[in-house]
Amino acid sequence: MIYEFPLTEGIRRFLRIEMLAEQAVVYIEHDSEYSTIAAVRALLDLVTLVSKNDTKIELIKQLDQMISMKKLEGEDQLEAVELKNILSRQSFRAYDDVKENVFLNTLRQRFVIVGGICAFDLPVLHNWLNMPFELRKQHFYQWMSVIDNIMHAVRFVLTHLRSKMVEEECIFKHGFYYRSVKWKAGLLRLNTEGYDFFPEFSGNRHQLSIRLVAQSTPWEPPRQVDTDITLKVEICGA
């Protein structure tokens, strides 16, 4: 298992966008009413995130840094320039097909109510869920298409961020590691394969602490590892 920890608010948002997009696509591919509901819920959360103007601004900033600092080569450089230009030209109304859709807005309002999407609450939803699976998928991907440009840019930035990494050996004394840092990094990655613990991160580009925690079952309280362990931490985008 690889755990990732963002060191900036921009990367934190990109990781959330990436996770929601993956969830939405996985859910919609299952022919189940409940999977379809989960896919639409993830899509609405996704559009809320990507439609914030500072998401586009941060993406353009990341792409601009890659271009100006010559971190890319050949086709990647050209693709970064093209993505930056596409986002720069994109209208703030690009997401209106989802944000102003009456059907989706009705769902959005009911999703915040616990158990608020029963058939007696939302017959319009259950009428749609009764439609053929392939038709529901067609509708879903039509809505999803409004975020194609943003998703392409997010995947591009994260892919290149993860590829530009250096490894550093960190000694965890009794399962704990702390240090002041001066990285210009955006992301940390820690691979816990072969171990039965998980990391709890805290920090930013100036200081970092990682606590290794074990939990055998959800009924037991988490406990900090009490031995010294040396692990390699990947510092991405430094």
N, C-alpha and C positions, 0 to 999 in steps of 0.2 A: 504494500500500500504506500503510495506517495502522497504525503501531505504538503500542501502549498500554503504559504502565508504571504499576503500582499504587504508591501512596505509603503505604499501610497494609496490614497483614497481612490485615485483613478483606476489603478490595477485591481483594487478591491471590487469596484463596480464591474469591471470587465469580467472578472471571475464569476460574479453572480449572474451576469448576462449569459455567459457561456454555459453555466449549470442549468439555468432556466430553459435555454434553447434546446439543450440535450434532453432534458426532461420532457419538454413538449413534444419533440419528435418521436421519442420512444413511446410515449403514451398514445399518440394518435395512430400508431401503427398496429395497435391491438384492437380487434373488433369487439369492443366492450363499451357499454354505456358509461361505466365508471371511469374507464381509461380516457374516453373522449372528454368527459367532464374535467378530469385532471389535466388533460392537454390544453383545454381552453383556459383553465385557471392559470396555468403556467404562462400561456401566451399573453394574457392580460397583464400579469405581473411584469413580463418581459417588455411589453410595449410601454408600461409606466416608466421603467428604467431607461430604455433607449430614447424615449421622447424628451427626456430632460435635456435642455440645451447644453448643460455643462458636460454631458456624455459626449456629444459631438465635438465640443471644444477640446476636451481632453484627448480624444482620438486624433484630431488634427494635430494637436501638440505633439503627441507621441510619434506620429508619422513624420512630422516636420523634423523632429530630433533625429530620427533614423536617417532621413534624407540628408540633412545638413551635416551630420557627423560622419557620413559615409559608412554607416554600419551595414549597408546592403550592397549587393553586387548585381550587375546584369539585369535580368528580368525582374528580380525582386525590387530593385531600385525603381524600375519603370512602373511596377505594380503599385508601389507605395505612393508615387507621384500621382498616378491615376486615381487611387483611392482618396487621397487628400483632395484632389480637384472635385471628385464626385460629391464628397461630403460638404465641401465649401459651397457648392452650388445647390445643395439639397434644401428644399423649402421646409419651413417649420410646419407646414401643413402636410408633410409627407405621410403622417400616420393617421390622417383623418378617416380613412376607410375603416380603421378599427376604433379609434377614439370617439367617433361620432356615429357609429353603427348602433341603431336603437336596440337590436337584439342583444348585442354584446354588452351594452350599457345596462340593460336590465339584469343580465347575469352578474355583472360586476357589483351591482347594488345588493344582490341577494347573497353573493359569496361571503360577504362580511357577517352574515347572520348564521349562527350555528344551526346546521340542519335546515337552512332556509331554501333549499332547492328541491324539496319534494314536489311530486306531480301536482298536488293541490296548491302549492305556492307558485310554481312556475310551469304551467301547462305548455307554454310556448317552448320551453327548453325540451320537455319530454316529447313534444311533437317532432322537434328536430332530431332528437336521439332515435326516434322511430324510423327515420329515413334510412335508406340503404347506406352501409358502411362506406362504400367508395364515394358516395355523394358527400357524406360528412367530411371525409378526408379532403375532397376537392375544395369544399368551403374553407376548411381549416388552412390549407396551404395557400389559398388566395389571400386570407387575412395575414398569414405569416410572411407573405412576399413583401409587405410594406417595410419590413425591417431587413431586407436582403443586404442593402448597402452597409448598414451599421454592423450586421453580423459578419460580413466579409472582412470589414476593417478590424473588428475585435479579434477574430480568429487569426488574422495576419499579424497583428501586434503581439498577441500571446504566443503564437508559434515562434516568432523571432526572438521574443524575450526569453523563452525557455531554451532556445538553441544557443544563446549567448550567455554561457554560464561558466563559472569556475567552481571547483570543489575546495572545501576547507574542512580539515579535520577538527572536530570539536570534542573536547573531553567533558562529559557530563558527570560531575561529582555528585554521587548519590542521586543521580537522575536529574540534575539541574545544571543549566548552563546560562551564564550571563556575561555580557561584555558590552562596552561602549564601542560603537562602530562609526566608520566614516564612508560607508559604501554609497555609491551612486546607483544602487541596485533598485529593482522594482519588485522582486519576488524571491522568496526562499523556498527551497524544496528539500524535504527530508524523506528518505526511503526507509520504512520500518519493516521491510520484508524479512521474514525469519524471526521477528520478535513479536511478543504478545503485548506490547504497550503502544500507546499513541502519544503524540506530542501536543502540549498546550503552549501556543506561542503568545508572546506579548512584546510589543515594541514597534519601532519605526526605523528610518534610515540612520538614526543616531544611537539607539540603544536596542538591545535584543536580549530577551530571556526565553528559554525553552525548558519546559518541565516535562519529563517523561512520566506518563501515568499508565497504570495497569488497572484493568477492571475485568474480572472473569465473567461476571453476569450482570445484567441490568439491576439486579436486586442487591448487589454489593456496592458499597461506596468506592469511588475511585481512590487509588492510593499511589503516592509517588514511588517510583522505582528507588530502591535503597542501595544500589550497587553503582560502581563507577563504570561507565561505558563510553567508548570512543566511536563516534559516528561521523560520516561525511555529510556536510550540509552543502547543497548546491545554491550558489549565489547567482541569480539570473539578472542580466542586464547591467552588470557592474561596469 
